[in-house]
Amino acid sequence: MPIYAYRCSACGHAKDVLQKLSDAPLSTCPSCGAEAFAKQLTAAGFQLKGSGWYATDFKGSTSTPAASPSAETASAPAPATAGCGSACSGSGCH
């Protein structure tokens, strides 16, 4: 059964509730009694176990790859004076 995070917009009371998928969502705040108790959007909490693709391809990779010199030059803007042929005078027509 999943655990849902609820929060009251009236008083700010927050609570995690274990519910079945088929259970109706709660609407009454257990703290103040207002009809402002709603589910919150939260990140999924799960852990991958075993020897799947995630373990062999990504597990233990703590360093970020260094950018290659060609990637740096490819992202650099072209100079404003570079022409694109006879139709361009090099005055920033791009």
C-alpha positions as CSV (number, residue, x, y, z in Angstrom):
1,M,0.0,0.0,0.0
2,P,1.3,3.4,-0.9
3,I,2.0,6.2,1.6
4,Y,0.4,9.6,0.7
5,A,1.5,12.9,2.0
6,Y,-1.4,15.2,3.1
7,R,-1.4,18.9,4.1
8,C,-4.1,21.2,5.4
9,S,-4.3,24.5,3.5
10,A,-6.1,26.1,6.5
11,C,-3.8,25.3,9.4
12,G,-0.7,23.8,7.7
13,H,-1.0,20.5,9.5
14,A,0.9,17.8,7.5
15,K,0.6,14.0,7.8
16,D,1.7,10.9,5.9
17,V,-1.2,8.4,5.5
18,L,-1.0,4.7,4.5
19,Q,-3.9,4.1,2.1
20,K,-5.0,1.5,-0.5
21,L,-5.2,2.7,-4.1
22,S,-8.9,2.2,-4.0
23,D,-9.5,4.3,-0.8
24,A,-11.1,7.7,-1.2
25,P,-8.8,10.6,-0.6
26,L,-9.1,12.3,2.8
27,S,-10.5,15.8,2.9
28,T,-11.1,16.6,6.6
29,C,-8.0,17.8,8.6
30,P,-7.5,15.7,11.7
31,S,-6.0,18.8,13.5
32,C,-8.5,21.7,12.8
33,G,-11.4,19.8,11.2
34,A,-11.5,22.0,8.1
35,E,-12.3,20.5,4.7
36,A,-8.9,21.6,3.4
37,F,-6.9,18.4,3.8
38,A,-5.4,17.5,0.4
39,K,-2.8,15.1,-1.1
40,Q,0.6,16.6,-1.9
41,L,2.7,15.8,-4.9
42,T,5.9,14.0,-3.7
43,A,8.8,12.2,-5.3
44,A,8.6,8.4,-5.5
45,G,10.6,6.7,-2.8
46,F,12.0,3.3,-4.0
47,Q,15.3,1.5,-4.2
48,L,16.4,-0.6,-7.1
49,K,18.0,-3.9,-6.0
50,G,19.6,-6.7,-7.9
51,S,21.9,-6.8,-10.9
52,G,20.0,-4.9,-13.5
53,W,21.2,-2.4,-16.1
54,Y,21.2,0.4,-13.5
55,A,23.7,-1.5,-11.4
56,T,26.1,-2.2,-14.2
57,D,25.8,1.1,-16.1
58,F,25.3,3.8,-13.4
59,K,26.1,2.4,-9.9
60,G,29.1,3.9,-8.3
61,S,29.5,6.7,-10.8
62,T,30.2,9.6,-8.5
63,S,32.3,11.8,-10.8
64,T,30.9,13.9,-13.7
65,P,32.6,13.5,-17.1
66,A,34.8,16.3,-18.2
67,A,33.7,18.3,-21.2
68,S,35.7,17.6,-24.4
69,P,37.4,20.5,-26.1
70,S,35.3,19.9,-29.2
71,A,32.1,20.4,-27.2
72,E,33.4,23.7,-25.8
73,T,34.2,25.1,-29.3
74,A,30.9,23.9,-30.7
75,S,28.9,25.8,-28.1
76,A,30.9,29.0,-28.6
77,P,29.0,31.7,-30.5
78,A,30.3,32.5,-34.1
79,P,32.0,35.8,-34.5
80,A,29.8,38.6,-35.8
81,T,32.2,39.3,-38.7
82,A,32.1,35.8,-40.1
83,G,30.4,35.8,-43.5
84,C,28.1,33.1,-44.8
85,G,28.9,33.6,-48.5
86,S,28.4,36.2,-51.2
87,A,24.9,37.0,-50.0
88,C,26.1,38.1,-46.6
89,S,28.1,41.1,-45.9
90,G,29.1,39.9,-42.4
91,S,27.1,42.6,-40.7
92,G,25.3,40.2,-38.4
93,C,22.7,38.7,-40.8
94,H,22.4,35.5,-38.7
